[in-house]
Amino acid sequence: MTMLRYQKVEEHIKELLKSTDYAPGDRLPSERDLAAALGVNRLTVRRAVNNLIKAGLLEGNGTSGTRVAAPKMVRRVDIYRSVGVHRVITGLGGAPSNKLLHFQIATAGSKVADRLKIDEGDEIIIVRRVWSIDATPFSIETSHLVSRLVPGLTADDLVSGQSLYGLLGSRYGIETVNAERTITVAYVNEIEARLLDVEPGTAVLALKLVVETKDKQPIEYLSSINNPKLVVFRTLSADQE
């Protein structure tokens, strides 16, 4: 099917947004500049831009022009009680969902054992899920859980998108606290790119986090990759602490 002119403009803008030249909050070229560059009239550009605003990719402002939409997900990186992604999203007014990709009972290697303060070879549970906000995937999270602290946990407990931390609280009476964390940059492979709807090799934000019980017993070693077009990490300001 042949694309209409405004659809071609939409695709051109989407390609701009995928590039490293535009970050959330950056201003787009003016309607006049886009029209001249693409050989179309300004009404065509305006229709395309309005469609992308409705889709949540752009934000319109009568005084400052059109900008790349702000991130959908703001993740706090302060030391705080672990409430999980589900609760963070609902707190932002979004609709959370997740899909279980992998569930495995395994033995801890040296790296994971060190993070969880258990012996190498101890039994762990590995859970991998892709998280979405308002049906838009933004993060792939892999949890390594100390098996003896979550007896009876199965894939069926998480396959319908349940909150892991909610389950820890309701079934096991465990209140969790975030401990050591590291944020770095990683590059997605083809499978991760497909899940996050980005190009292979795209730079993403990588979070590694140890989650402890209130008595300082590590229960989870979490590793996640996050689409930087949709996610920002933020600390509390001094007057919020």
NORHUFEN-V147796 format. One record per pair of residues at least 6 apart in sequence whose C-alpha atoms are under 7 Angstrom apart, sorted by the first residue. I is the first residue (numbers start at 1). J is the second residue. Records with the same first field share a line. If there is no record, write none. Layout:
BEGIN
I=J ; J
END
This chain:
BEGIN
5=44
6=44 ; 45 ; 47 ; 48
7=48
9=45 ; 48
10=48
16=22
23=68 ; 229
24=68 ; 69 ; 70 ; 71 ; 229
25=67 ; 68 ; 69 ; 70
26=67 ; 68
27=65 ; 66 ; 67 ; 68
28=66 ; 67 ; 68
31=42 ; 45 ; 46
32=42
35=41 ; 42 ; 45
52=58
53=59 ; 60
56=69
57=68 ; 69
58=66 ; 67 ; 68 ; 69
59=66 ; 67 ; 68 ; 69
60=66 ; 67
71=229 ; 230 ; 231 ; 232
72=230 ; 231
73=230 ; 231 ; 232
74=231 ; 232 ; 233 ; 234
75=232 ; 233 ; 234
76=233 ; 234 ; 235
77=233 ; 234 ; 235
78=235 ; 236
79=178 ; 179
80=177 ; 178
81=176 ; 177 ; 178
82=176 ; 177 ; 178
83=165
84=165
86=96 ; 163
89=95 ; 96 ; 133
90=96
94=133 ; 134
95=133 ; 134
96=132 ; 133 ; 134
97=131 ; 132 ; 133 ; 161
98=129 ; 130 ; 131 ; 132 ; 161
99=129 ; 130 ; 131 ; 159 ; 161
100=128 ; 129 ; 130 ; 158 ; 159
101=128 ; 129
102=127 ; 128
103=126 ; 127 ; 128 ; 155
104=125 ; 126 ; 127
105=123 ; 124 ; 125 ; 126
106=123 ; 124 ; 125
107=121 ; 122 ; 123 ; 124
108=120 ; 121 ; 122 ; 123 ; 124
109=120 ; 121
110=120
113=119 ; 120
115=210 ; 221
116=218 ; 219 ; 220 ; 221
117=218
123=146 ; 147
124=144 ; 145 ; 146 ; 147
125=144 ; 145 ; 146 ; 147
126=142 ; 143 ; 144 ; 145
127=142 ; 143 ; 144
128=141 ; 142 ; 143
129=140 ; 141 ; 142
130=137 ; 139 ; 140 ; 141
131=137 ; 138 ; 139 ; 140
132=138
137=196
138=196 ; 226 ; 227 ; 230
139=196 ; 224 ; 225 ; 226 ; 227
140=224 ; 225 ; 226
141=222 ; 223 ; 224 ; 225
142=222 ; 223 ; 224
143=220 ; 221 ; 222 ; 223
144=220 ; 221 ; 222
145=219 ; 220 ; 221
146=219 ; 220
150=172
168=174
169=175
174=213
175=213 ; 214
176=211 ; 212 ; 213 ; 214
177=211 ; 212 ; 213 ; 214
178=210 ; 211 ; 212
179=209 ; 210 ; 211 ; 212
180=209 ; 210
181=208 ; 209 ; 210
182=207 ; 208 ; 209
183=205 ; 206 ; 207 ; 208
184=205 ; 206 ; 207
185=203 ; 204 ; 205 ; 206
186=203 ; 204 ; 205 ; 206
187=201 ; 202 ; 203 ; 204
188=200 ; 201 ; 202 ; 203
189=200 ; 201
190=200
193=199 ; 200
204=225 ; 226 ; 227 ; 228
205=225 ; 226 ; 227 ; 228
206=224 ; 225 ; 226
207=223 ; 224 ; 225
208=222 ; 223 ; 224
209=221 ; 222 ; 223
210=218 ; 220 ; 221 ; 222
211=218 ; 219 ; 220 ; 221
212=218 ; 219 ; 220
213=219
END
